[in-house]
């Protein structure tokens, strides 16, 4: 998800996306500890997306 897309989102939509993406990230981390993922860099990307969304919420 690009920064431009995040800026265009409404505040309520952004809050719900942060929660759902955070849950996905936690699930990915847990699954990666059990059985290593094929591409563990997806965890880093997901973490950065959550950080971008949280930063935009803090700005508002």
C-alpha positions as CSV (number, residue, x, y, z in Angstrom):
1,X,0.0,0.0,0.0
2,X,1.4,3.4,-1.0
3,X,1.4,6.5,1.1
4,X,-0.9,8.3,-1.4
5,X,-3.5,5.6,-0.8
6,X,-3.2,5.9,2.9
7,X,-3.6,9.6,2.9
8,X,-6.8,9.3,0.8
9,X,-8.4,6.9,3.3
10,X,-11.0,8.1,5.9
11,X,-10.0,8.1,9.5
12,X,-12.5,5.3,10.4
13,X,-11.3,3.2,7.5
14,X,-7.7,3.8,8.5
15,X,-8.4,2.6,12.0
16,X,-10.1,-0.6,10.9
17,X,-7.3,-1.3,8.4
18,X,-4.7,-0.8,11.2
19,X,-6.4,-3.4,13.3
20,X,-6.9,-6.0,10.5
21,X,-3.4,-5.5,9.2
22,X,-1.9,-5.8,12.7
23,X,-3.8,-9.0,13.2
24,X,-2.4,-10.4,9.9
25,X,1.1,-9.3,11.0
26,X,0.8,-11.1,14.3
27,X,-0.5,-14.2,12.5
28,X,2.4,-14.1,10.0
29,X,4.9,-13.8,12.8
30,X,3.4,-16.7,14.7
31,X,3.3,-18.9,11.7
32,X,6.9,-18.0,10.8
33,X,8.1,-19.2,14.2
34,X,6.4,-22.5,13.7
35,X,7.4,-23.2,10.1
36,X,9.7,-20.7,8.3
37,X,8.0,-18.7,5.6
38,X,9.2,-18.9,2.0
39,X,9.6,-15.1,1.9
40,X,10.2,-13.7,5.4
41,X,10.6,-10.2,4.0
42,X,6.8,-10.0,3.8
43,X,6.8,-9.6,7.6
44,X,9.0,-6.5,7.2
45,X,6.8,-5.0,4.5
46,X,3.7,-5.6,6.6
47,X,5.3,-4.0,9.6
48,X,6.2,-0.9,7.6
49,X,2.6,-0.6,6.2
50,X,1.2,-0.7,9.7
51,X,3.8,2.0,10.7
52,X,2.7,4.2,7.8
53,X,-0.9,3.9,8.8
54,X,-0.2,4.6,12.4
55,X,1.9,7.7,11.5
56,X,-1.0,9.0,9.3
57,X,-3.4,8.5,12.2
58,X,-1.1,10.4,14.5
59,X,-0.9,13.3,12.0
60,X,-4.7,13.6,12.0
